[in-house]
Amino acid sequence: MEADVKKRITMKEIARLANVSQATVSRVINGNPDVNEELAARVLKVIEEVGYVPNQTAQTLKRNQSKLIGVSVSEMYNPYFVELVDHLEDKARKLGYNIILHNSKHNPILEWENIQNFLTRQIDGCIIVPTGSYNLERLSKLPIPVVSITQTVSSLDSVAIDHMKAGKLAAASFIKAGHTSFAYIGKSDDEKYLGFASVLYEHQLPVSDVRVFELEQTSNDNFLVRQGIERHFRQFETFPFTCVFTENDIVALECIKLIEERGLKVPEDISVIGFDDTYLSKIMGISSIHQPIEDMVSTSLELLINRIEEKLSPDIVSIQLEPTLMTRKSSNHRRI
């Protein structure tokens, strides 16, 4: 009998038992932070006592919204994406939404399967870290709004930092410290590298002499990242560079380890700057380009919800946030 009562309990009944309005109960259930603490505590106490479970199906039918957002990331090994998802889930909940998370594992086929699964769950919108350009055209034709996060793409709304400027910040820091021979570990067509190379060119330093090392694995597995860097480093008896800019913090960490195993010191012999400014870089003292995750998440969700509520013109929105360089012990050495 008690179980039957729990099943039939409604928000209206919760409001009566807690002596608050039904709107207050709704705000508490949706995680609205503006509810008075004492009122929220009363509501939560009643919910716990009666075992209330919101009827999501009924709510979806009533508002023609599921209050679900699909989130697709390209990997979860990189601590940057762990932080990103954590902030997305927290912020979405406060805005009255829940997320469904999928990991594409850098596989475009799996990415599209994930998107199809989102659609069967009747999500209101999607936030995606694309695996590449493979599915972008199909994503732009979906019946729901899609926002690309961390990457700027021309066919979708997107929120990212200015990767070109990030590369410029790293190069300018190395030049200011007196470096004249450079290396980059990452994709040569990445805007981070293009920005990096542009500053060297502006300072009349030979861009053609920059050692560019591309890796098959960049963060899925530390061991594979290490193997990739080691394969490139093995060709040198003496390193022809005094500083390295890497495409993420995992690559920076493995790069530092291999340099030190050669009997060299970081930053005295070779300076290193990473990218993302994850907790890994903070713990290990690695200089890194900071991505403002909280701002990126808030901006992405605001953009997506405005799309869901049809408050924007159909024009594609591209937002680029400012990067900053966080200088730590891996690059805080001046050569002059």
ABEGO torsion letter per residue (X at the ends): XAAAAAAABBAAAAAAAAGBBAAAAAAAAAGBAABBAAAAAAAAAAAAAAGBBBBAAAAAAAAGBAGBBBBBBABAABAAAAAAAAAAAAAAAAAGBBBBBBBAGGBAAAAAAAAAAAAAAGBABBBBBBAEAAAAAAAAABABBBBBBGBBBAABBBBBBBAAAAAAAAAAAAAAAGBABBBBBEBAABAAAAAAAAAAAAAGBBAAABBBBBBABAAABAAAAAAAAAAAAAABABBABABBBBABAAAAAAAAAAAAAAGBBOAAABBBBBBGGBAAAAAAGBBBBBBBAAAAAAAAAAAAAAAAAGABBABBBBBBBBBBBBBBAAAABBAX
